[in-house]
Structure formats: C-alpha cells, structure tokens
C-alpha cells in the first residue's frame, strides 16, 4: 500500500512539473493562453438609505 502511495505522489509531482513546463514552453509551439478581451458594462443601482 505504501508503494502505491509513493507512485501516486510521484505522478502528481511529475504532472505538476509537466503542466508548468507546458505553460512556459507552449507559446513557442503556437499555443496562445491569452484570454479574449471584451469590455462589459453593467449598470449598478445603489440603494442607500
């Protein structure tokens, strides 16, 4: 059981390293992580007594 937990922790660590690497190296391969920019205006009514 302890061996399974060790492998699970190792996979979690490797997955985190892989996601971090993908975030840094992704733009060099044409992956765009920037969000779409749009201005949203919503009127707000304050009810102050």
URURLIN-V975273 format. One record per residue. N is the residue number from 1. PSI is psi as a letter, one per 30 degrees, with the letter a starting at -180 (999 if undefined). D_LAST is the distance of its C-alpha to the last C-alpha in Angstrom with 1 decimal. Layout:
n = (N,N)
psi = (PSI,PSI)
d_last = (D_LAST,D_LAST)
//
This chain:
n = (1,2,3,4,5,6,7,8,9,10,11,12,13,14,15,16,17,18,19,20,21,22,23,24,25,26,27,28,29,30,31,32,33,34,35,36,37,38,39,40,41,42,43,44,45,46,47,48,49)
psi = (e,e,e,e,e,e,e,e,e,e,e,e,e,e,e,e,e,e,e,e,e,e,e,e,f,e,f,f,g,g,k,j,g,k,l,k,k,k,k,k,k,k,k,k,j,k,i,k,999)
d_last = (62.9,62.4,64.0,61.5,58.5,60.1,60.5,57.0,55.6,58.0,56.8,53.2,54.0,56.2,53.5,50.9,53.5,54.2,50.6,50.2,53.4,52.4,49.2,51.1,54.2,52.7,52.0,55.7,56.6,54.2,51.3,48.0,45.0,42.5,39.5,39.0,36.7,34.2,31.0,28.2,25.1,22.2,19.2,15.8,12.6,9.5,6.5,3.8,0.0)
//
